[in-house]
Amino acid sequence: MSATQIRRDAAEEVPDEAALGPGASRAGRPSRRSGEWRALVIQPVLVVLGVLAFVLWRATATLSETEARQLGAAALWDSTLRHLSLTAVAAAIVLLIAIPLGVALTRPALRRFTPVVIGLANVGQAAPAIGLFVLLAMWLGFGFWTTVVALVVYSALPVLRNTMVGIQGVDPRLVEAGRGMGMSGLAVLLRVELPLAAPVILAGVRTALVLLVGTATLATFIAGGGLGVLINTGITLSLDSLLISGAVLVALLALAVDWLGRVVEYVARPKGL
């Protein structure tokens, strides 16, 4: 099928704007855009308000020596950086593995391996997180990199699945049009399929990031550090202030990471989608 024929078919399928009435061709777009902008504005405001409320509470609360030490500025900063480091390193590895693997599994030569790979990814996410962390710690030892491995295994599925769904959802006529214009398979992938699949892929990345932030709290059980130390200490010593503080800070961090993902998703979306 030639590109000219594809364009002619597409033109026949597009309804006449005049027949539909003024503004009919753009129905739903303004409300969708305005809703996205509201989310992009409201979410960071909520995060900032939450951080300010926590700082105000920390400045006025009466804390024990243990609570004051754990909630000190230096300790909180170190825990937050450790938590972000775990999340960032694991996310980078997930992207380097899951996106190329998802692309490869959409190619005809490797499509038959899809059930096996998806099944393995499902096992990684279906397993209880704490059990996965402990088993890997018994095998690989305790510490930062074992935590990263556990996080990668636990969060790879959303990126892998969304990469495959996004590419498979690209209109086959557009792929044929690219090939009809003399583009190679790699050029079609890079210039047609991946740009059009980007919104779906980025949605999977955003889901994985939020999952990573929440699951990284379990790093404390295998000496990985992070904000989970506050939660674990609060449970162990029955210190509600530490327990609630850790939970609130993880929630705020997840909201902040989700907002960054929304911004990237909004900016990277091809025009017209």
N, C-alpha and C positions, 0 to 999 in steps of 0.2 A: 504494500500500500504506500502510495507516494504521499509526501508532505502536503502537496496541493489538494489531494483528495481528502486528507484528514481535515485540513482547514475548511474545505467546503462543507464537509459533514458537520463540523463543529459550528459553523456559521448558521447552518440550517436548523440546528438544535437550539440556538440562542433565541429567545422570544424577542419580538420587536418591543422596544421600550415605549414607543408611542401607543402600542396596543394595550400594554399593561397599565399605562397611566403614568403621570409624573412621579418620578422618584421610586417607581416600583422595582427597577433593576437594582437598587441599593437598599432594598427593604431589609431591615434587621441590622445593617452594618453600623449605623450611628449608635444604636443602643448597645451593641456588642462592644464597640470601641469605648463608649463612655463607661460601661461596666468594667472594662479592663483598666481604664485610667483610674477609676475609683479604687479598685483593688491595689493598684500600684501606689496610690497616695495614702490610703487608709492604713495599709499593713505596716509600713515603716513608722507611721505615727503611733500606732499601737505598741510597736516594739520600743520606741523611745519613751513613751509614757510608762511602760512596764519597767524599763531600766531605771527611770527617775524615781518611780515608786519604791523600787528595791533599794536604791541608794538612800532615799529618805528614811525608809524603815531601818536600814543598817545603821544610820547615824543616830537614830533615837532609841533603838532597842537596847534592853539590858541583857547582855549575853554572858555566858560562862567563859572561862578561859579557853576551853576547847573550841567553843563556837566562835569566839573572837579571833582565834588563830586561823581557823578554817575559812572564815568569812573576811579575813583581812584582804586589803587590796592586792598585795603581792601574791598571796596564795590563790586568790580568785583569778588573777591574771594568768598565772602559770597553768592553772587547771583549764581555763578557757582556751589558751593557746594549744595545750596538749589535745584538747577535744577537737579543735579546729584542724590540727595537724593530722590526727587520725582520719577525720572526715575527708580532708583534701587529698591525702595520699591514696586512700582507698577509692575515692571518686575518680582520681586520675587513672588508676589501674583498671577500674571498671570500664571507663570510657575506651581505654586502649585495647581492652579485650572484647567487650560486649558489642561495640559498634562494628568493628571489622568482622567479627564472627557473625553478627546478624546480617550484614551485607552478604557475606559468603554463602550463608544458608538460603538466601533468596536466588542464588544463581542455579540454573538448571542442573549443573553437574553435581552440586552438593545438596540439593533439596531433599534427597532421600535420607540424609542424616538429621533432618530437623527434629523428628520425634525423639531421637536419642538425646540430642543436646538440650532440647527444651525439658525433657524429663529429668536430666541431671540438674538443670537450673532450678526446676521445681523442688527437687529434693533439698537443695541448698537452702531455699527459702522456707520450705515447709517444716524443716527440722526446728525444734525449739532452740531459740537463739542462745540461751545460757548453756544448753547442752553442747551446741556446736563450739562455743568458746572454750569450754572445759576440755572437750575431746581434742581440739587442736592444740591446746596448751599442754596436754599430756603427751602429745606427739612431737610438737615443735618447740616446746618450752614456753615459759611465760615472757611477757614483755610487749613492746610496741609492735614489732613486725608480725607476731602471731595474731595480735588484735587486728591488724590490717588485713591479713589473710582471711580471718573470720568475717570481717566486714565485707570484703570483696565477694566471698562465696554467698553471703546473705543478701546482697543488694544487686547482684548482676542481672537477675531476671527481668526487672522492669525495663532496663535499657535494652537488653537483648530482644525482648518481645516487642517493644515499641519500635525498634529499628526494623524488624521484620515486617510488622504491620504497616508501618509508614511506607516502606518501599513497595510492598505488595499492593498498597492502596493507590499508587500512582496510575493514572489513566494509561492503559497500554497503547492507546493511539498516540500519546505524546512520545512514548519510547520509540514507536515505529516511525514517527515523524523525524525524530533525531537521527535514527539510522538511515532514513531516506535522504537526509541531507548530507550523508557521508560521514557522520560522526562514528568514532570507534565505540566499542562497548564500554571502555573506561571513561570516555568523554561523555557518553550518555549517562553513566552513573554519576559522574561528578557535576555535570551541568544541568541534568534534568531530574533524575530520580532523587538524589540526596537533597537538593534544594526544596523540592516539593514535599519530601518526607520530613523535612526539618522540624515543623511544628509538632508532629507526633513523637519524633525522637527526643526533642527537647522536653516534652511533657514527661517522658519516661526518665530522663536525666533528673528532672526536678523531683519526681517521686523518689528516685534512688537517693538523692541528697538528703531529703527529709528523713528517709528511712535510716540513712547512715548516722545522722545526728542523734536520733533517738536510740539506735542500737549501740552506739559508741559508749553509752552510759555503762554498759556491761563490761567495758574494758577494765574497770576497777577490780573485777574478780580474778583477772589474770595478770595483774600488775601492769596494766596498760595506761593507767592514769585517766585524766579527764574529769569532767564534772560529775561523773558517777561516784567519785570518791565522797562527795558531800552526801549523796543519797545513802550510800553504804554506811558511812560513819553515823549518819542520823539514825538509821535503822539499828545498827549495832549498839549504839550508846543511848538509844531512846531520846534523841535530841530532835524534837520536831522542827526547830528552827533550821537546822542543817538539812533535814529531809525536804522540807517545803522549799527552802532556798535553792537546793539543787534541782528540784523538779521545775521550779519557775524559770531558772536560768536556762535549763535545757529547752524548755518550751519557747522562750524568747529567742534562743539561738536558732531553733528550728524555723520559727517564723521569719527571722532575718534571712536565713539561707533560702527559704521558699520564695521570699520576695526577690532576692537576687536572681533566682531561677526564672521568676516571672519576667523580670526586666530583660534577661538574655533571650527568653522565648519571644517576647514582644519585638525586640530589636532585630532578631535573626529571622523572623518570619518573612518570607518573600511577599512583596507587594501584591495585593489583590487577593490574598488568602485570608 
